[in-house]
Every structure is written in structure tokens, then in C-alpha cells.
Amino acid sequence: MVYGPNSSGGRAVVIAVAITIGVAGCASNPFRTAPPAGPLNLEPPPGVATPAPLLPQTSAVPPAPSYADLDGRSLASSLERSRQESQLMQDQIAALRDQLASTSTQLAQTRSAGMPATAGGSGVGGMPPAPDTQSTALRSAMSQLAITGADTRFDGAVVRLDIQAERLFEPGTANLLPGGAAILTQVASELDRVYPGHFIGIEGHVDTEPLVNAAWASPHQLTAARAAAVFDFFTTRTRLREAQLFLVAHGSNHPLVSNATAAGRTRNRRMELVVYPEVAATAAP
């Protein structure tokens, strides 16, 4: 039997088909609306490492400070602080210079009180230099000295007796050798005979080689100790008196010859006894 679209039987068929399609909701329904899409999940499944592009990005190197971020007030404060530090340093330098000048003045006063000057030809106690006749007499008397183991020479206005340190002291120490004591006894006897009462400087010298004895922190300490040892020997074992003696520690500052050779270094390690034209006040006639 054939039903037309307008017949009652045809309408019933169409309605039945529509109801069947709506109830079934099949995927092939051309009139079905697609569900809204949800957010994408980029998390990897368990056991899979996160791809590098998805890792949080951090900066390995911190940004360099920019002075453009400082305002004018901060810069002015830093500049003022630098100026204050510089001024403090200048004040400290000035104070050190004042102390040095004061020390130099005190040393000059001490020398003028009872010691002959060691340079410039100045006399004792600020007096004029010794007359040429005294220097001439000092030089002429050199020929009367009979000393074994010492080199004698005239130096400006003074007489110098050089004695090698190896002949006086144990190596690297201020301990007198027996032979050194004999030399100093002879020297003191001749100086007292030829130059009675004259000022005598006891001057220690060494070469530029490093010290082998750790007891001395510097060459000046070693030469000061050796000069003191000679001073003690003269004042306790000979006729020379404290009033006419004074000590000088030169360290390695005044070599006679170059320190480039072993012979030169040996000659520079020495004790010098320096005879001045002036006579100590207590020994003056």
C-alpha cells in the first residue's frame, strides 16, 4: 500500500521516524550539535619527562647593576664619603710627617749634646767644624798606629779602621771570637795611645745576603747587636770610656765595594771604628 505525504497514514510514518531519531541520538545524526571543546592538557603522561620548551624559564646571570638607577642624591652622598676618606688619609700622612720631623729634631739635639756629627763636617755641640790643623794632625798620627788585622784610611776629616766581621764574630751572630777579643784589645790600646780622649764611632756593616740566623729580623738589628758587643768590650775590658764612644748600625746601606762577588761581600761585612777630631769634654785638658 502506498501512503502519500498528505495522507493520515503518511503523516504517522514521518512522526514515528522523527521520534526514533531523537530518542536514539545516534552519532550519525546530521542535526546533532557538537559539544563545546574543553581546555587542552599539556601535562605529559606519567613516566615522560617534561619537554624543555614547557619548563619555567629562569635567568642564569643576574642583570648587571646600572648606575642609571641611582639618583643624584645617592651619587652626591658617595662622592662626599670618598672626599671625607681622602681627607682623613691626608691628615694621617701629615701627622706622620710631624712625628718624623719631631724625631729628627730630638736626634739632632741628642747628637749635639755629646756626640760628634757623622756627616757634613759639623762639630760637637753645634760648634763649627774642627780646624784644618786638627784634621791634619789626625791624619799625620795615622802612621803611629800599629794594628794587626785592621785596614786604616783617612776619610774626609776622620780616620777609619775597618775590621772584617769574620775576624771578630761567630758567623751570623754578635758573639765575639777569642781572636776577635784579641784584635779589639790591640785596637783599643792603640787608639787610646795615639788619639787619647777622641770621640770614636763604632759602626756595624753587613752585606746584602739574607740573614742565616732567625734571631735577627733585619740587617740593622744584627749590626746594632755587633756594635753593642764591641762597645761593651771596650768599656769593660779596655781604657776607652763610655763618654767618648757612640754606636751606629748601618745594616747593608753603605757597602765599600760591590756585593756582586763573594770577595766583595766579605769586605762589606765589617766593623768600622771612626776617630773624630773632637775630644770628649771629660777628657779635654
MITOR-329629 format. One line per 8 residues: number of its first residue (from 1); their letters; for each residue x, z, y of N, C-alpha, C. Coordinates in steps of 0.001 Angstrom, whole numbers, plus 524288, in hexadecimal, padded with zeros to 5 digits. Example, Ala and Ser with C-alpha at 12.3 -4.5 7.8 and 13.67 -1.06 7.14 Angstrom:
MITOR-329629
1 = as = 83386,81E78,7E9C6,8300C,81E78,7EE6C,83390,81E78,7F31C  83232,81BA8,7F736,83566,81BE4,7FBDC,83264,81EBE,8001E
***
This chain:
MITOR-329629
1 = mvygpnss = 8036F,80000,7FB6A,80000,80000,80000,8038E,80000,804BF  80224,7FD54,80899,80545,7FCE2,80D68,80278,7FFC1,811B4  805C1,80333,81471,80375,80626,818D9,8059E,803EA,81DE3  8027A,802FE,82168,80423,8012D,82695,805A6,805C3,829EF  80880,804C3,82DE6,80A42,808EA,8312E,805E7,80BA7,833F8  801A3,80916,834AA,7FD6A,80B86,83780,7F94E,80DCE,833E7  7FA27,80D22,82EEA,7F64B,80F44,82B4E,7F74B,814FF,82AAB  7F37C,817C5,828D3,7F420,81D78,82826,7F808,81EA2,823EF
9 = ggravvia = 7F806,81B63,81FE2,7FBF2,81C4A,81BCA,8015F,81B5F,81DC2  80256,8176F,82112,8079A,8164C,82335,80984,81AA9,826B5  80609,81CCC,829BF,807B4,8211B,82D2A,80956,825C4,829F3  80691,826A6,825B3,807FD,82B25,82271,80D5E,82A86,82027  80EB0,825E4,81E8D,813E0,824EC,81C4A,8181D,825D9,82055  81767,823D5,82516,81B5E,8247A,82936,81C3C,82A25,82A75  8181C,82D3C,82AD2,8188C,832D6,82C10,81B79,8359C,827BF  81A6E,8343F,822E4,81D12,836D3,81E7C,822D9,835C2,81E99
17 = vaitigva = 82462,830FB,81FAD,829F4,82FA6,81FDE,82CB1,832A9,82434  82A52,83319,828C7,82CAF,835DF,82D36,82D8C,83B86,82BF5  82975,83DF0,8295F,829F8,8437B,82807,82E64,8443E,82428  82EDD,840B7,82068,83306,84128,81C76,83860,840E3,81EF7  8391F,83D5E,82294,83E37,83CC9,82543,83F6E,84193,82873  83BAA,843B6,82B4A,83CA7,8484B,82E99,83DF2,84D07,82B6F  83B2A,84DC4,826EA,83C3A,8525F,823B9,8417B,851F3,82103  842B5,84D82,81EEE,8478F,84CD5,81BFA,84C52,84D7B,81F74
25 = gcasnpfr = 84C56,84B8B,82451,850E0,84BE9,827FA,855A2,8497E,825BC  85551,84541,8231C,859CC,842D0,8208F,85DB0,840F9,8248B  8627C,84069,822B3,866BA,83ED6,82633,86625,8395A,82803  86344,8366E,8252F,862AA,830F5,826AA,85E62,8302E,82A98  85C26,83481,82C78,857FB,833F8,83054,85A3E,831D5,8354B  8588D,82D3F,836F2,85AD3,82AE3,83BB1,8593C,82DB6,84090  85549,830E3,84056,85367,83390,84510,8559E,83916,8459A  8592F,83AB5,841E9,85B53,84012,84211,85F76,84078,84666
33 = tappagpl = 85F2F,844AF,84963,862EB,84597,84DAB,867A6,8488C,84B94  86C5D,846B6,84CED,87143,84937,84B17,871E4,84E88,84D96  873AA,8528A,84A8A,8746C,857CD,84CCE,878F2,857D4,850BA  87898,85B44,85482,87CD2,85B6C,85876,88214,85CE0,855F7  8863F,85A69,857E7,88B87,85B69,855D0,88D97,860AC,857B5  88FEB,863CD,85411,89238,868E8,85576,897D2,86855,85769  89A4E,86C8C,85939,89FCC,86C38,85B1C,8A38B,86B1F,856A3  8A7BC,8681F,857E5,8ABA1,866BF,853F3,8AF0F,86B74,852C7
41 = nlepppgv = 8B03D,86C54,84DBD,8B3B4,8709C,84C16,8B908,86E53,84ABE  8BCF5,86FAC,84E0E,8C23A,86D8E,84D3D,8C5B6,87131,84A17  8C3AC,875A0,8484F,8C6DB,87942,84534,8C80C,876C9,83FEE  8CD29,876ED,83E40,8CE7C,8749F,8392F,8CC62,87804,834CB  8CB93,875CD,8305C,8C9D3,878E7,82BE0,8CE09,87CBB,82A36  8CC9F,880B9,82745,8D086,884AD,82589,8D508,88223,8229F  8D9EA,88404,823CB,8DE98,881F3,8212E,8E101,87D5F,823E4  8DEB7,87B7F,8282D,8E0D5,876F9,82B01,8E2C2,878E0,8304E
49 = atpapllp = 8E7B5,8777F,831B1,8EA02,87938,836A6,8E73B,876AF,83B31  8E728,8797F,83F7B,8E4BB,8775D,84437,8E82A,87313,8466C  8E612,86E8C,847B0,8E93F,86A5C,84A04,8EBA9,86C1F,84F20  8F071,86A2A,85036,8F341,86BAF,854E9,8F038,86ABE,859E3  8ED64,8665E,85A7E,8EA86,86581,85F6D,8E65C,8698C,8606D  8E498,86C61,85C46,8E06B,87030,85D0E,8E27C,875A6,85E34  8E7B6,87686,85D96,8E9F1,87BA8,85EA5,8E9EC,87CBA,86482  8E96F,881C5,8661B,8E9A1,882FF,86BB8,8EF01,881BF,86DF1
57 = qtsavppa = 8EF1A,87F1C,8724F,8F3EB,87D59,874BF,8F5F6,881A9,87863  8FB09,88327,87780,8FD96,88712,87AD5,90289,884C7,87D1D  90437,886D8,8817D,908F2,884F5,88417,90D99,8881E,88227  9119E,8858F,87FE8,91633,88846,87DC6,919C3,88A4A,88216  919FE,887AB,88687,91D88,88917,88AC2,91A53,88AF9,88F5F  91B22,88FCB,8911D,91821,891A3,8959F,9198B,88E7D,89A73  915F2,88DB5,89DCA,91713,88AA1,8A27C,91B18,88D5C,8A5E8  91E92,88A70,8A83E,92293,88C9D,8ABA9,9200B,88EC2,8B08F
65 = psyadldg = 92233,8933B,8B26F,91FEC,89568,8B738,920BD,891BD,8BBC7  91D0F,89191,8BEFF,91D56,88E2A,8C38F,91D9F,89180,8C86E  92198,89084,8CB95,9220F,89369,8D06F,91DE3,891D1,8D45D  91B3B,88D9D,8D313,916FA,88C0D,8D67C,91288,88FF8,8D643  9124C,89334,8D1F0,90E24,8970B,8D16B,90F1B,89BD2,8D4DC  91416,89C83,8D6AD,9153C,8A106,8D9F9,9137F,89FFB,8DF87  9114A,8A3E8,8E1D9,90FAC,8A33A,8E734,9142C,8A4A1,8EAD5  91388,8A3A1,8EFBB,917A7,8A498,8F38D,91927,8AA46,8F3ED
73 = rslassle = 9156D,8ADD6,8F328,91697,8B361,8F38E,91A56,8B515,8EF3B  9197A,8B32A,8EA67,91CEF,8B491,8E611,92271,8B285,8E6F6  922DE,8ADB8,8E8D8,9280A,8AB8B,8E9E3,92AD9,8AEA1,8EE1E  9280B,8B026,8F220,92A7E,8B332,8F64F,92C4A,8B87C,8F44E  92934,8BAE7,8F0D4,92AB5,8BFF1,8EE9F,92FA5,8BF77,8EB54  93001,8BB52,8E81C,934A7,8BA85,8E4E2,93972,8B999,8E83C  938D8,8B697,8EC6A,93D3D,8B585,8EFE3,93F13,8BA7A,8F291  93B7C,8BDC4,8F444,93CF1,8C29C,8F6DE,93FC3,8C649,8F31B
81 = rsrqesql = 93DFB,8C670,8EE28,94083,8C9B6,8EA49,9461D,8C7D9,8E957  946F4,8C2B2,8E918,94C3D,8C092,8E85F,94FBA,8C1F9,8ECFF  94D8D,8C1BA,8F1AB,950A5,8C325,8F64A,9523A,8C8DF,8F630  94EA9,8CC3F,8F48F,94FEB,8D1CD,8F43B,95439,8D2D6,8F046  953F9,8D03D,8EBAC,9580B,8D0ED,8E7B7,95D4F,8CEFE,8E9BC  95D42,8CA8F,8EC80,96224,8C880,8EEA5,9646A,8CC36,8F2AA  9611B,8CE87,8F5F1,962F3,8D232,8F9E3,96535,8D711,8F75B  962A8,8D8ED,8F31D,964A7,8DD7B,8F054,96A16,8DC6B,8EE1C
89 = mqdqiaal = 96AD8,8D7BC,8EBF0,96FF6,8D65C,8E9CF,97416,8D623,8EE1F  972A5,8D3F9,8F2A8,97659,8D3BE,8F6FD,977D0,8D936,8F8D5  973FB,8DCCB,8F8E3,97520,8E228,8FA76,978DE,8E4C2,8F6A5  97820,8E3C1,8F18F,97B9B,8E610,8EDAC,9812B,8E3FC,8EE43  981AE,8DEE8,8EF47,986DF,8DC94,8F015,98980,8DF02,8F4DA  98670,8DFBC,8F907,988A3,8E219,8FDC0,98A75,8E7AD,8FCB6  98760,8EA96,8F994,988E9,8EFF2,8F851,98DFA,8F00F,8F52C  98E84,8EC6A,8F172,99353,8EC28,8EE5C,99804,8EACF,8F1CC
97 = rdqlasts = 99733,8E74D,8F592,99B7C,8E5F4,8F923,99D19,8EAAC,8FC5F  99940,8EDBD,8FE22,99A84,8F26C,90129,99D9E,8F650,8FDDA  99C08,8F6F3,8F8DC,99EE1,8FA85,8F56E,9A47A,8F8AB,8F493  9A522,8F37F,8F3DA,9AA62,8F160,8F31F,9ADBE,8F236,8F7F1  9AB6A,8F15D,8FC89,9AE5F,8F22A,90158,9AFE6,8F7E9,901FC  9AC4C,8FB72,90096,9AD78,90105,900F7,9B1D6,90291,8FD39  9B18C,90074,8F867,9B5A0,901A9,8F494,9BAEC,8FF98,8F658  9BB05,8FAE5,8F88A,9BFF0,8F8A5,8FA6D,9C22D,8FBF5,8FED4
105 = tqlaqtrs = 9BEBF,8FDE9,90246,9C090,90138,90691,9C2E2,9064E,90484  9C038,908B0,900AF,9C237,90D8B,8FE71,9C773,90CAD,8FBC5  9C802,90837,8F907,9CCF9,9070F,8F676,9D156,90664,8FA6D  9D01C,903B9,8FEB2,9D415,902F8,902C0,9D5B1,9082E,90528  9D1D9,90BAD,905F3,9D320,910C6,90821,9D678,913F6,90460  9D53D,9138A,8FF42,9D844,91670,8FB5E,9DDE5,91486,8FB3F  9DE8E,90F69,8FB78,9E3DA,90D3F,8FB69,9E6E6,90EE4,90041  9E438,90EC0,904C6,9E6F2,91014,9099A,9E85A,915DD,909D9
113 = agmpatag = 9E5A7,91922,906B6,9E6B0,91EBC,906D3,9EBCA,92022,90429  9ED50,91D32,8FFFD,9F215,91EC4,8FD47,9F478,91AB1,8F9DB  9F2C0,915AC,8FA4C,9F4D2,9119C,8F6EE,9F6C1,90D17,8FA39  9FACE,90A72,8F878,9FC84,905BA,8FB32,9F8DD,90140,8FA00  9F870,8FDB3,8FD9E,9F532,8F915,8FCB5,9F7C8,8F59B,8F8BE  9F493,8F2AD,8F5B1,9F6B0,8EF4C,8F19A,9F6E4,8E9A0,8F33A  9F52A,8E85E,8F7E3,9F536,8E2E6,8F985,9F54A,8E2BC,8FF73  9F721,8DE5B,9017D,9F6D2,8DD55,9070F,9FB1C,8DFEC,90A35
121 = gsgvggmp = 9FE9E,8E301,907C4,A02EB,8E559,90AA2,A0161,8EA0F,90DD8  9FCBA,8EC5F,90CFD,9FB18,8F0ED,91005,9FE1D,8F5B7,90E46  9FEBD,8F978,911BF,A018E,8FE2E,9107D,9FDEE,90272,90EA6  A0013,90738,90E4E,9FD26,90BBC,90C70,9FA1A,90E1C,910F1  9F53F,90FD2,90FCB,9F229,9128C,913AB,9F0BD,90F4C,9185D  9F074,90A24,917AB,9EEF4,906BE,91BF4,9F35A,905AD,91FC5  9F81A,90778,91EA2,9FC7C,9068D,92221,9FE56,900EB,921A0  A0175,8FF06,92549,A0376,8F9A7,924F3,A06C9,8F8F5,92019
129 = papdtqst = A0799,8F422,91E77,A0AD7,8F322,919DD,A1050,8F556,91A9E  A12CB,8F646,91639,A1820,8F853,91672,A1BA9,8F468,91929  A1F59,8F64D,91C5C,A22F5,8F2B6,91F05,A260B,8EF82,91B17  A27EB,8EB13,91CCF,A2AFA,8E7A8,91975,A2FD5,8EA6A,91774  A31DB,8EE1C,91A7B,A3690,8F0E2,918B4,A3566,8F3FE,913BE  A30A4,8F641,9135E,A2F4A,8F922,90EA7,A2EDA,8F579,909F8  A2C54,8F0F2,90AB4,A2BE1,8ED2B,90679,A313A,8EB38,904D3  A3495,8EA61,908AD,A39D7,8E896,90768,A3CC7,8ECB3,90445
137 = alrsamsq = A3C2C,8F195,905D0,A3ECE,8F5D0,902F7,A3C95,8F654,8FD7D  A3773,8F588,8FD03,A34FA,8F5D3,8F7E0,A372A,8F19C,8F44A  A37C2,8ECF9,8F67A,A39C8,8E8A4,8F34E,A3F85,8E971,8F1F7  A426D,8EB61,8F5A1,A4806,8EC2A,8F4A7,A48F5,8F039,8F067  A4585,8F414,8F020,A4639,8F845,8EC44,A44F1,8F680,8E6BE  A4298,8F202,8E622,A4145,8F021,8E0E9,A4612,8EFA8,8DD76  A4A5D,8EE3B,8DFCE,A4F21,8ED7A,8DCB2,A5118,8F294,8DA5C  A4F44,8F706,8DC55,A5109,8FC16,8DA5C,A4DF5,8FDD0,8D582
145 = laitgadt = A498C,8FB3E,8D47F,A465C,8FCC1,8D00A,A490A,8FB24,8CAF9  A4973,8FECF,8C75F,A4BB2,8FDB3,8C23B,A478E,8FEF4,8BE24  A443B,8FB07,8BD0B,A3FC9,8FBD3,8B98A,A4004,8F7C7,8B52A  A3FB4,8F99F,8B063,A3F97,8F62F,8ABDB,A39EA,8F568,8AA17  A386F,8F08E,8A938,A332D,8EF78,8A757,A2F39,8EE79,8AB93  A30E7,8ED88,8B075,A2D51,8EC68,8B4C1,A2F8C,8E802,8B810  A2C16,8E47A,8B9D1,A2D93,8E041,8BD5F,A2C5B,8E1FC,8C2EF  A3034,8E1A5,8C658,A2F95,8E374,8CBBE,A2FB8,8DEC3,8CF66
153 = rfdgavvr = A2C26,8DECC,8D33B,A2C0B,8DA8F,8D70A,A29F6,8DCA4,8DC35  A2B72,8DA01,8E073,A297E,8DB5D,8E5A3,A24E6,8D7CA,8E6D9  A208C,8DA26,8E883,A1BBD,8D729,8E95C,A1992,8D87B,8EEC1  A1AE5,8D539,8F29B,A1907,8D62C,8F7EA,A1BC6,8DAD0,8FA4F  A1906,8DF53,8FA7A,A1B54,8E40E,8FCAF,A1BCC,8E85C,8F8A7  A1B18,8E719,8F3A8,A1B3D,8EB21,8EF8E,A1EF2,8E96C,8EB39  A2073,8ED30,8E802,A23A5,8EC3A,8E362,A2027,8ECFE,8DE9D  A204E,8E942,8DB0B,A1D10,8E982,8D654,A2081,8E9CB,8D179
161 = ldiqaerl = A1F17,8ED73,8CE06,A21A8,8EDE6,8C8F6,A1DA4,8EC97,8C4C2  A1E9A,8E85F,8C1D0,A1B06,8E6B4,8BDB9,A1D00,8E887,8B862  A1997,8EB0A,8B56C,A1ADD,8ECCD,8B023,A16AD,8EAAB,8AC7D  A182D,8E7F3,8A85D,A1465,8E5CF,8A4B4,A1160,8EA2E,8A209  A0C44,8E954,8A18C,A08E0,8ED5E,89F4E,A0A5E,8EE96,899A4  A0C39,8EAA6,896B4,A0DA9,8EB85,8913F,A122D,8EF50,890A8  A1550,8EFF7,894C3,A19B4,8F394,89488,A1810,8F924,895DA  A134F,8F9B4,89809,A117D,8FEDE,899A5,A0D28,9010D,8962F
169 = fepgtanl = A0987,8FDAF,8946E,A04B9,8FF90,891ED,A0401,8FD39,88C7F  A011D,9002C,88966,9FF44,8FDF1,8847B,9FB80,8F980,885AE  9FB6D,8F553,8826F,9F829,8F0BF,8839E,9F273,8F230,88474  9F045,8F04E,888C9,9EABD,8F107,889E9,9E929,8F683,88B58  9ECF6,8F9FD,88C69,9EBB6,8FF72,88DA1,9EE97,90121,8928F  9EDA7,90605,89422,9F085,90868,89872,9F41D,90CBA,8967B  9F57A,90C7F,89173,9F8EB,9106B,88F17,9FEA0,90ECA,88FCF  A01AB,91223,89234,A072C,910EF,8932A,A0A4A,91106,88E17
177 = lpggaail = A0DAF,90D31,88D75,A115E,90D19,88924,A1606,910AE,88A67  A18D5,91295,88672,A1D8E,915B1,8878A,A2178,912B5,88AE1  A2226,90DBE,889AA,A25A9,90A9B,88CDE,A239F,909E1,8925E  A1E59,9098A,892EF,A1C10,90914,89824,A1D09,90DF0,89B6A  A1CBC,9127E,898FA,A1DD0,91755,89BC9,A2377,91776,89DB6  A270F,9157B,89A8D,A2C8F,91557,89C27,A2D4F,911B6,8A0D6  A2AA0,90D27,8A0BC,A2B0F,90975,8A521,A28F5,90BEF,8AA1F  A2467,90E75,8A9D0,A2214,910D1,8AE76,A256C,91549,8B08E
185 = tqvaseld = A27FC,91818,8AD22,A2B78,91C50,8AEE7,A2FFB,91A13,8B218  A3248,915D4,8B02A,A369A,91361,8B2FD,A34BE,91119,8B832  A3024,90E85,8B822,A2E19,90C31,8BCED,A2D15,91058,8C10D  A2A92,9149A,8BF7B,A295B,918BE,8C33C,A2E51,91B16,8C58A  A324B,91BBD,8C24E,A3734,91DF4,8C435,A39C1,91A6A,8C847  A39C6,91552,8C73D,A3C2D,911A3,8CAE6,A3906,91123,8CFED  A33D5,91117,8CF7E,A309F,910B7,8D43A,A3150,9158F,8D7A3  A31A2,91A0E,8D540,A3261,91EDD,8D846,A37C9,91F09,8DABB
193 = rvypghfi = A3B90,91C9D,8D830,A40E6,91C9D,8DA50,A417A,918B4,8DEC2  A3F71,913E5,8DDFF,A4046,90FBB,8E1D9,A3C24,90FD7,8E623  A374F,9111A,8E4C2,A330C,91117,8E890,A3052,91674,8E891  A32EF,91A85,8EA12,A30A0,91FC6,8E9D3,A2BF5,92046,8ED86  A2781,9222A,8EB6B,A22F2,92337,8EE9E,A1FBE,91E80,8F019  A2163,919CC,8EEB0,A1E67,91521,8F02E,A1942,914E7,8ED12  A1560,91271,8EF8F,A1085,91173,8ECB7,A118E,90D8D,8E853  A0F3C,90EA3,8E3D6,A0FE8,90B3E,8DF44,A0A8A,90A29,8DCEF
201 = gieghvdt = A093F,9053C,8DC78,A0461,903B5,8DA00,A052F,9029C,8D434  A01AD,90492,8D109,A01D0,9039C,8CB60,9FD6A,8FFC5,8CA33  9FEC6,8FADF,8C90E,9FAEC,8F6B6,8C89D,9FADB,8F47E,8C311  9F636,8F47E,8C0A9,9F59B,8F27E,8BB59,9F393,8ECEA,8BB4E  9F5B0,8E9B3,8B7B9,9F41C,8E435,8B730,9F392,8E2E1,8B161  9F005,8DF55,8B018,9EF9B,8DD21,8AAD2,9EEC2,8D742,8AB49  9EECE,8D4A1,8A6CC,9EDD6,8CF09,8A6C4,9E7F6,8CE18,8A633  9E680,8C929,8A52A,9E0F6,8C7B7,8A4DC,9DED6,8C7A4,89F50
209 = eplvnaaw = 9E1F6,8C955,89B7A,9E011,8C96F,8961D,9DBF0,8CDB7,89568  9D817,8CCE4,891D9,9D430,8D0FE,890E1,9D6C2,8D5FF,88EED  9D488,8DA65,89070,9D6A5,8DF6D,88ECF,9D5B1,8E03C,888FC  9D998,8E25B,88650,9D914,8E341,880AC,9D730,8E8CC,87F8B  9D75A,8EC2A,88358,9D5AF,8F194,882A0,9D059,8F250,88523  9CC64,8F3A2,881F7,9C713,8F425,883F6,9C665,8F8DD,8878B  9CA60,8FC2F,887F4,9C9E9,900CF,88B4E,9C9C7,8FF53,8910D  9CBB0,8FAB9,89260,9CBE1,8F90F,897DD,9C7C2,8F4D9,898B8
217 = asphqlta = 9C45E,8F5BD,89C78,9C02A,8F1FE,89D95,9C207,8ED69,8A0D5  9C679,8EDF8,8A37B,9C85A,8E9C8,8A6DC,9CE43,8EA48,8A776  9D0EC,8E60E,8A914,9D68F,8E65F,8AA16,9D7E2,8EA58,8AE52  9D463,8EB0A,8B219,9D574,8EED9,8B634,9D5A0,8F467,8B400  9D247,8F591,8B04A,9D26A,8FAC3,8ADF9,9D787,8FBBF,8AB1E  9D965,8F7CA,8A84B,9DE52,8F86C,8A57D,9E2DC,8F92E,8A946  9E324,8F5E9,8AD5B,9E780,8F66D,8B111,9E723,8FB81,8B42E  9E25B,8FD57,8B535,9E1C7,9025A,8B7E3,9E3BA,906CF,8B46E
225 = araaavfd = 9E27A,90696,8AF5D,9E43E,90AA6,8ABC1,9EA2F,90A9A,8AB39  9EC88,905FB,8AB10,9F237,905B6,8AAA2,9F4E9,907A8,8AF91  9F2C0,90646,8B422,9F503,9083D,8B902,9F495,90E29,8B946  9F02D,91048,8B770,9EF86,915F5,8B768,9F361,91891,8B3B6  9F47A,91608,8AF4A,9F845,91839,8AB9B,9FDB9,9187C,8AE0F  9FF38,9145F,8B0F1,A044D,91463,8B38D,A0468,91886,8B7D6  A0015,918F6,8BAC6,9FFBD,91CEB,8BEE1,A006F,92267,8BC99  9FDAB,9237A,8B851,9FE19,928A4,8B5E1,A03AC,929B2,8B3FD
233 = ffttrtrl = A062D,925AA,8B1D5,A0B8C,9265E,8AFF5,A0F33,9278D,8B481  A0EBB,92499,8B8BD,A1229,9256A,8BD3D,A117E,92AE2,8BF90  A0CA7,92C9B,8C01A,A0BAF,9319C,8C2C8,A0CBB,9365C,8BF59  A0D07,935A6,8BA45,A0DF0,93A20,8B6C6,A135D,93A24,8B450  A15E6,9358C,8B42C,A1AE6,93539,8B161,A1F79,93381,8B4E5  A1E5A,93230,8B9DD,A228F,9304E,8BD47,A222B,9330E,8C290  A25BA,93194,8C623,A25D6,933E4,8CB5A,A220A,9314F,8CF29  A1FA0,92CFD,8CDA2,A1BE3,92A71,8D128,A170A,92DE3,8D1C4
241 = reaqlflv = A14BC,92DC8,8D698,A1069,9314E,8D7D3,A0B53,92E48,8D8AF  A0711,93120,8D816,A01EF,92EBF,8D8C1,A013D,92C6B,8DE30  A034B,92EF6,8E22A,A026F,92D51,8E792,A04A9,927EB,8E8B4  A0871,92632,8E5A8,A0ACD,9211E,8E6BB,A0901,91CDB,8E2F1  A0571,91E1B,8DF71,A03B3,91A59,8DB76,9FDFB,918EE,8DC3C  9FC94,91426,8DB03,9F719,91290,8DAC5,9F67E,90E56,8D6A2  9F1BB,90DA3,8D4D0,9F0AB,90A3B,8D056,9ED75,9057C,8D1F6  9EE86,90119,8CF59,9EB77,8FC48,8D022,9EAA6,8F9BC,8CACB
249 = ahgsnhpl = 9E5C0,8F854,8C99B,9E47A,8F590,8C4BA,9E2DF,8F003,8C612  9E649,8EC44,8C4FA,9E540,8E6CF,8C64A,9E26B,8E3D5,8C1F5  9E24E,8E5EF,8BD35,9E01F,8E2E7,8B8E4,9E352,8DDFB,8B811  9E09F,8D981,8B7BC,9E356,8D477,8B713,9E321,8D12F,8BC07  9E22B,8D39F,8C084,9E142,8D0AD,8C55B,9E631,8CE86,8C7E2  9EAC9,8D0A2,8C69D,9EF91,8CEFC,8C954,9F3EA,8CDB4,8C56D  9F37D,8C946,8C2BD,9F7B3,8C7CF,8BF1D,9FC8A,8C605,8C20D  A0115,8C707,8BFBA,A05F3,8C511,8C1F3,A06AB,8BF50,8C0C2
257 = vsnataag = A053B,8BDC6,8BBE5,A05CB,8B85F,8BA27,A00BC,8B6C6,8B778  A0099,8B1F3,8B59D,9FBEC,8B004,8B2F6,9FB1C,8B2DB,8ADC4  9F617,8B3B6,8AC73,9F4B2,8B611,8A773,9F3FF,8B20C,8A31A  9F5A4,8AD37,8A408,9F4C7,8A909,8A039,9F856,8A986,89B7F  9FCB5,8AC56,89BFD,A0062,8ACE1,897A3,A00E1,8B29B,89613  A02B7,8B378,89147,A0377,8B8D2,88F6A,A0790,8BBAD,892B2  A0BBF,8B8EA,89430,A0FD2,8BB61,89761,A0DAF,8BCF0,89CB4  A0A62,8B993,89EE5,A0813,8BAD4,8A3F8,A0474,8BF89,8A3A3
265 = rtrnrrme = A0159,8BFCA,89F82,9FDC9,8C43D,89EE6,A00CC,8C956,89E29  A0530,8C911,89B49,A0861,8CDBD,89A8D,A0A92,8CFA8,89FBE  A0C4E,8CC17,8A301,A0E7A,8CDA2,8A80E,A0A51,8CFE7,8ABB2  A0588,8CDE9,8AB36,A015A,8CFCC,8AEA0,9FF55,8D530,8AD02  A0041,8D6B9,8A82B,9FED3,8DC07,8A682,A0344,8DFA9,8A82D  A027F,8E265,8AC78,A06DD,8E545,8AEBF,A04FD,8E9E8,8B1F1  A08A2,8ED6B,8B314,A07EC,8F18C,8B6F2,A0BB1,8F072,8BB6D  A09C8,8F0BC,8C01E,A0D0B,8EFED,8C4B9,A0D75,8F506,8C7BB
273 = lvvypeva = A1236,8F67E,8C8FD,A133C,8FAE9,8CC6F,A14E2,8F8AC,8D1AF  A11C9,8F9A9,8D5B8,A1282,8F72F,8DACF,A1476,8FB48,8DEAE  A1913,8FA72,8E0CE,A1B76,8FE11,8E48E,A1A53,8FC21,8EA14  A17FE,8FF7F,8ED56,A169F,8FE25,8F2B7,A1A94,90066,8F686  A1B16,8FE0B,8FB1F,A1EE4,90011,8FEF5,A1D75,90573,90101  A185E,906B5,90120,A16B3,90BAC,90351,A1817,91033,8FFBA  A18D2,9149F,90206,A1A1C,9196C,8FF3B,A158F,91D27,8FFA1  A1456,91FDA,8FB58,A1015,9239A,8FB5D,A111D,927E5,8FF56
281 = ataap = A0CF5,929DA,901E2,A0D7F,92D9C,90622,A104D,93288,90466  A0F20,9346A,8FFCF,A1189,93944,8FDE5,A174F,938A4,8FCB7  A18FE,9339E,8FC10,A1E8B,932AD,8FAD9,A2198,930E7,8FF9B  A1EF4,9301D,903FA,A21AF,92E42,908AC,A2533,93289,90ACA  A29A3,93139,90D11,A2D41,9352F,90F2C,A2B08,937CB,91403
***
